[in-house]
């Protein structure tokens, strides 16, 4: 008798999970990213098996009263056998049992009806931009220091809506040269993290204070570090200021996008602050 099993991910599943992401063309979702998810909350990292064969992955990240679901992938050879719904249902149950009152996710357009069947509703499009700009070292931008990082985590928690310092810490340690702090009047007026992935630099999270005089100082400094590499960013369409700024610099909007969706009450979900110019993927959001 054929059996479908959903279980917790282990270290032995990391290559499988990364392989699933690579097969979908998700270049940012590397083995290191899945390692971070596993280290940050193993019970929310799920694997589906079909007759003992690994066939799918899903990650549910708990932030206290809010949560985020991502990385839902079913191996092409095993689609249509119910692995996706079982993985997703288990992820939702996990977050709700942990006390999450609001759950967010980013859906590809063709899958939005699937998530809607679980009660999720649309918020806005999650756009992808790419491009190059002239880089320069802004006098008010410096490499992020350890002392900066702790203040950044406080600011990020206020803007993001939840504590994701664990994931920001890994980003800071893995690509320290791409972590920058913008200082104005001796206060942090912005921060940005970056990751080199192949021939591109992915920017985010990127936070800009409403009081910042130069909204683009961090982006120009990151462009200097990137050199000839293209910069890619994920931006929620609801952040009209960030979208307008990137378009003014000639960044091109990619033809594909995802849809931010939420389940529950008490707000619009993590990561929707207009101060977050690029969402990044520090555990998503």
Residue, then its C-alpha position, 0 to 999 in steps of 0.5 A: x500500500x502506497x504511503x505518504x509521510x510528512x516528517x521533520x527535516x534532518x541534515x541528511x535532507x539538506x542536499x535534497x532540499x537545495x536540489x529541489x530549489x535549484x530545479x525550480x531556478x530559485x538561485x537564492x535558496x541554496x544549501x546554506x539557506x536551508x541550513x539556516x532554516x534548520x538551525x533556526x527552527x527544525x520542527x518547522x522544516x518539513x519533508x514529504x515522502x512517497x513510499x519512502x522516497x523523498x518527494x517534497x519540502x516546505x519551511x514554516x518559520x515562527x516569529x512568535x505571534x506571526x509566521x512565514x511559510x516558504x520553500x514549498x516544492x514537490x518533486x516533478x515526478x511526484x506531483x499530483x499525489x497529494x504531497x503539496x497539500x499535506x506539506x502545506x497543511x502540516x506547516x500551517x498547523x505547526x505555526x498555529x500550534x506555536x501561537x501564530x495569529x497571522x501567517x504570510x507567504x509569497x505565492x507564484x500566481x498560478x498557485x494563489x488559488x491553492x493557498x486561497x483554498x486554505x483561507x489565505x487572502x492576497x495583499x499585493x504583488x511581490x516584485x523582482x528588480x534587477x540592474x546596475x547603477x554607478x557605485x560610490x562610497x557615501x561618506x555617511x555609509x560604513x561597513x556594518x560593525x558588531x555594535x551597529x548590528x545589535x542596533x540594526x536588529x532592534x530597528x529591523x524588529x520594529x520595521x519587519x514586525x518580528x524578531x529575525x535577528x538569528x537570520x540577519x546574524x547569519x547573513x552578517x557573518x556569511x557576507x560581511x563586506x556586503x553589510x552596510x550601515x548608513x549613519x546620519x546625526x550619529x544615528x543609524x538611518x539605514x542598513x542593507x545586507x547583500x549576498x553574492x550568488x553566481x553572477x549577481x548580488x542579491x540586496x536585502x533586507x534594506x531598511x531606510x529611515x523616513x528621516x534619512x536625507x539620502x534614500x539611495x546612499x546604501x544602494x550606491x555603496x552596495x553597487x560599488x562593492x558589486x562592481x560589474x555584477x548585477x544587483x537583484x532585489x525583491x520589493x513589495x509593490x505596496x512600498x511605492x517609495x521603493x518601487x519609484x526609487x528603483x525605477x528612477x535609477x533604471x532598474x528593470x522589473x522582471x516579468x515574473x513576480x509572486x503574490x504576498x498572501x496572509x491568513x489570520x487577523x491582526x495586521x497585514x503580515x511581516x515585512x510590509x513596512x514602507x521603511x523596508x525597501x527590499x524584503x531580502x530573504x532573511x527567513x522570508x518576508 
